[in-house]
Amino acid sequence: DIQMTQSPSTRSAAVGDRVTITCQASQDIKSFLNWYQQKPGKAPRLLIYDASHLEAGVPSRFSGSGSGTNFTFTISSLHPEDIATYYCQQYANLVDTFGQGTRLEV
Amino acid sequence: EVQLEESGGGLVKPGGSLRLSCAASGFTFSSYSMNWVRQAPGKGLEWVSSIGSNNNYIYYADSVKGRFTTSRDNAKNSLSLQMNSLRDEDTGVYYCATRATPTRWGQGTLVIVSS
Protein backbone atom coordinates (compact mmCIF):
# COMPACT_ATOMS: atom_id res chain seq x y z
CA ASP A 1 0.00 0.00 0.00
CA ILE A 2 1.05 3.59 -0.59
CA GLN A 3 2.00 5.42 2.62
CA MET A 4 1.37 9.14 3.03
CA THR A 5 3.61 11.07 5.41
CA GLN A 6 2.05 14.40 6.36
CA SER A 7 3.80 17.12 8.32
CA PRO A 8 3.69 18.86 10.62
CA SER A 9 1.21 17.09 12.88
CA THR A 10 0.45 20.36 14.66
CA ARG A 11 1.05 23.91 13.50
CA SER A 12 0.62 27.04 15.59
CA ALA A 13 -0.17 30.09 13.52
CA ALA A 14 -1.56 33.59 13.80
CA VAL A 15 -4.26 35.23 11.73
CA GLY A 16 -2.64 36.51 8.55
CA ASP A 17 0.18 33.94 8.56
CA ARG A 18 1.13 31.94 5.52
CA VAL A 19 0.74 28.26 6.39
CA THR A 20 2.27 25.34 4.52
CA ILE A 21 1.58 21.63 5.02
CA THR A 22 3.38 18.87 3.16
CA CYS A 23 2.55 15.30 2.19
CA GLN A 24 5.05 12.80 0.89
CA ALA A 25 3.95 9.61 -0.85
CA SER A 26 5.93 6.40 -0.59
CA GLN A 27 5.71 5.97 -4.36
CA ASP A 28 4.73 7.97 -7.42
CA ILE A 29 1.05 8.95 -7.26
CA LYS A 30 1.25 11.41 -10.17
CA SER A 31 -1.33 14.09 -9.21
CA PHE A 32 -3.91 11.82 -7.58
CA LEU A 33 -4.11 13.78 -4.34
CA ASN A 34 -6.88 15.50 -2.39
CA TRP A 35 -6.65 17.97 0.48
CA TYR A 36 -9.45 18.21 3.05
CA GLN A 37 -10.38 20.51 5.90
CA GLN A 38 -12.21 19.04 8.88
CA LYS A 39 -13.78 20.83 11.83
CA PRO A 40 -14.94 19.03 15.00
CA GLY A 41 -18.12 17.04 14.54
CA LYS A 42 -18.21 17.66 10.79
CA ALA A 43 -17.48 15.60 7.72
CA PRO A 44 -14.27 16.40 5.84
CA ARG A 45 -14.62 19.22 3.32
CA LEU A 46 -12.78 18.83 0.02
CA LEU A 47 -10.58 21.85 -0.74
CA ILE A 48 -8.15 20.69 -3.44
CA TYR A 49 -8.37 17.77 -5.86
CA ASP A 50 -5.89 16.43 -8.40
CA ALA A 51 -3.16 18.06 -6.29
CA SER A 52 -3.76 21.62 -7.46
CA HIS A 53 -7.38 22.10 -8.53
CA LEU A 54 -9.47 24.29 -6.25
CA GLU A 55 -12.87 22.83 -5.43
CA ALA A 56 -15.80 25.06 -6.38
CA GLY A 57 -16.67 27.59 -3.70
CA VAL A 58 -13.36 27.27 -1.85
CA PRO A 59 -11.57 30.59 -1.21
CA SER A 60 -8.55 31.32 -3.36
CA ARG A 61 -6.26 31.67 -0.32
CA PHE A 62 -6.12 27.85 -0.38
CA SER A 63 -3.82 26.24 -2.93
CA GLY A 64 -2.06 22.97 -3.65
CA SER A 65 0.99 22.00 -5.67
CA GLY A 66 3.22 19.06 -6.43
CA SER A 67 3.25 15.81 -8.33
CA GLY A 68 4.92 12.44 -8.06
CA THR A 69 5.79 11.99 -4.38
CA ASN A 70 5.97 15.50 -2.91
CA PHE A 71 2.98 17.74 -2.35
CA THR A 72 2.34 21.06 -0.65
CA PHE A 73 -0.84 22.68 0.65
CA THR A 74 -0.78 26.40 1.36
CA ILE A 75 -3.05 28.91 3.05
CA SER A 76 -1.75 32.26 1.85
CA SER A 77 -3.20 34.31 4.72
CA LEU A 78 -4.79 32.48 7.64
CA HIS A 79 -8.34 33.47 8.55
CA PRO A 80 -9.87 32.62 11.94
CA GLU A 81 -12.31 30.21 10.30
CA ASP A 82 -9.40 28.20 8.88
CA ILE A 83 -8.61 26.74 12.30
CA ALA A 84 -9.23 23.05 11.68
CA THR A 85 -7.47 19.79 10.93
CA TYR A 86 -6.23 19.19 7.39
CA TYR A 87 -5.68 15.84 5.65
CA CYS A 88 -4.16 14.72 2.40
CA GLN A 89 -5.50 11.62 0.60
CA GLN A 90 -3.97 9.71 -2.31
CA TYR A 91 -6.18 7.88 -4.79
CA ALA A 92 -3.62 6.64 -7.31
CA ASN A 93 -4.72 3.03 -7.11
CA LEU A 94 -7.75 1.16 -5.83
CA VAL A 95 -6.65 1.42 -2.18
CA ASP A 96 -6.74 4.98 -0.88
CA THR A 97 -4.63 6.24 2.01
CA PHE A 98 -4.71 9.36 4.13
CA GLY A 99 -2.04 11.41 5.79
CA GLN A 100 -2.06 11.53 9.57
CA GLY A 101 -3.54 15.03 9.64
CA THR A 102 -2.28 18.49 10.58
CA ARG A 103 -4.01 20.32 13.37
CA LEU A 104 -3.87 24.09 12.95
CA GLU A 105 -4.09 26.07 16.14
CA VAL A 106 -3.84 29.72 17.06
CA GLU B 1 -26.63 17.96 -6.62
CA VAL B 2 -24.78 14.88 -5.41
CA GLN B 3 -26.15 13.59 -2.13
CA LEU B 4 -24.94 10.68 -0.03
CA GLU B 5 -26.75 9.72 3.15
CA GLU B 6 -25.42 7.07 5.50
CA SER B 7 -27.65 5.21 7.94
CA GLY B 8 -27.63 2.15 10.15
CA GLY B 9 -25.18 3.22 12.82
CA GLY B 10 -25.78 2.60 16.48
CA LEU B 11 -24.60 0.87 19.64
CA VAL B 12 -23.55 -2.76 19.38
CA LYS B 13 -21.74 -5.15 21.70
CA PRO B 14 -18.32 -6.55 20.84
CA GLY B 15 -18.72 -9.55 18.58
CA GLY B 16 -21.99 -8.23 17.21
CA SER B 17 -23.01 -7.19 13.73
CA LEU B 18 -24.29 -4.06 12.07
CA ARG B 19 -25.20 -3.16 8.50
CA LEU B 20 -24.59 0.36 7.23
CA SER B 21 -26.29 1.79 4.16
CA CYS B 22 -25.50 4.74 1.93
CA ALA B 23 -28.29 6.16 -0.21
CA ALA B 24 -27.05 8.02 -3.28
CA SER B 25 -28.87 10.61 -5.36
CA GLY B 26 -28.15 13.42 -7.80
CA PHE B 27 -25.71 11.49 -9.97
CA THR B 28 -25.45 8.28 -12.00
CA PHE B 29 -24.53 5.99 -9.12
CA SER B 30 -23.83 2.99 -11.37
CA SER B 31 -21.00 4.88 -13.08
CA TYR B 32 -18.91 5.49 -9.96
CA SER B 33 -16.70 3.44 -7.72
CA MET B 34 -17.33 4.08 -4.04
CA ASN B 35 -15.39 4.16 -0.78
CA TRP B 36 -16.11 3.59 2.87
CA VAL B 37 -13.94 5.69 5.18
CA ARG B 38 -14.07 5.78 8.97
CA GLN B 39 -12.80 7.95 11.78
CA ALA B 40 -12.31 6.78 15.34
CA PRO B 41 -12.99 9.35 18.07
CA GLY B 42 -10.18 11.90 18.15
CA LYS B 43 -8.25 10.09 15.40
CA GLY B 44 -7.56 10.56 11.71
CA LEU B 45 -9.32 9.31 8.62
CA GLU B 46 -8.95 5.64 7.69
CA TRP B 47 -9.90 4.14 4.36
CA VAL B 48 -11.99 0.98 4.95
CA SER B 49 -13.11 -0.38 1.58
CA SER B 50 -13.62 0.41 -2.07
CA ILE B 51 -15.94 -1.15 -4.62
CA GLY B 52 -15.99 -0.81 -8.39
CA SER B 53 -18.91 0.65 -10.26
CA ASN B 54 -20.12 -2.78 -11.39
CA ASN B 55 -18.80 -4.83 -8.48
CA ASN B 56 -15.77 -5.50 -10.67
CA TYR B 57 -13.49 -5.15 -7.66
CA ILE B 58 -13.77 -4.90 -3.89
CA TYR B 59 -10.85 -4.09 -1.60
CA TYR B 60 -10.60 -3.91 2.18
CA ALA B 61 -8.22 -2.49 4.72
CA ASP B 62 -6.31 -5.21 6.58
CA SER B 63 -7.99 -4.07 9.80
CA VAL B 64 -11.43 -5.18 8.55
CA LYS B 65 -10.62 -7.94 6.05
CA GLY B 66 -12.63 -11.08 6.71
CA ARG B 67 -15.10 -9.25 8.99
CA PHE B 68 -16.60 -6.53 6.77
CA THR B 69 -18.34 -6.97 3.43
CA THR B 70 -19.05 -4.15 0.98
CA SER B 71 -21.80 -4.47 -1.60
CA ARG B 72 -23.89 -2.26 -3.83
CA ASP B 73 -27.24 -2.32 -5.58
CA ASN B 74 -27.06 -0.07 -8.62
CA ALA B 75 -30.78 -0.48 -9.29
CA LYS B 76 -31.49 1.04 -5.87
CA ASN B 77 -28.62 3.55 -5.86
CA SER B 78 -27.43 2.02 -2.64
CA LEU B 79 -24.11 1.05 -1.06
CA SER B 80 -23.85 -1.22 1.99
CA LEU B 81 -21.27 -2.24 4.55
CA GLN B 82 -21.98 -5.43 6.49
CA MET B 83 -19.88 -5.41 9.66
CA ASN B 84 -19.49 -8.65 11.61
CA SER B 85 -17.38 -9.65 14.61
CA LEU B 86 -17.23 -6.03 15.68
CA ARG B 87 -14.46 -4.88 18.02
CA ASP B 88 -14.07 -1.87 20.29
CA GLU B 89 -11.62 -0.39 17.80
CA ASP B 90 -14.31 -0.33 15.08
CA THR B 91 -16.01 2.50 16.98
CA GLY B 92 -16.21 5.68 14.96
CA VAL B 93 -18.00 7.65 12.29
CA TYR B 94 -18.38 5.84 8.97
CA TYR B 95 -18.57 7.81 5.75
CA CYS B 96 -19.39 6.77 2.20
CA ALA B 97 -17.74 8.72 -0.60
CA THR B 98 -17.53 8.66 -4.35
CA ARG B 99 -14.24 7.62 -5.95
CA ALA B 100 -14.68 10.44 -8.39
CA THR B 101 -12.81 13.62 -9.20
CA PRO B 102 -13.86 15.66 -7.36
CA THR B 103 -15.02 13.30 -4.65
CA ARG B 104 -18.22 13.74 -2.66
CA TRP B 105 -18.87 12.54 0.89
CA GLY B 106 -21.86 11.89 3.09
CA GLN B 107 -22.24 13.29 6.61
CA GLY B 108 -21.45 9.96 8.26
CA THR B 109 -23.09 7.57 10.68
CA LEU B 110 -21.79 6.79 14.16
CA VAL B 111 -20.99 3.24 15.20
CA ILE B 112 -20.26 2.52 18.85
CA VAL B 113 -18.96 -0.90 19.83
CA SER B 114 -19.15 -1.27 23.58
CA SER B 115 -20.30 -3.70 26.19
Interface residues (C-beta under 8 A of the other chain):
Chain A: N34 Y36 Q38 A43 P44 L46 Y49 D50 H53 E55 Y87 Q89 Y91 L94 V95 D96 T97 F98 G99 Q100 G101
Chain B: S33 N35 V37 G44 L45 E46 W47 S50 G52 Y57 Y59 A61 Y95 R99 T101 P102 T103 R104 W105 G106 Q107 G108
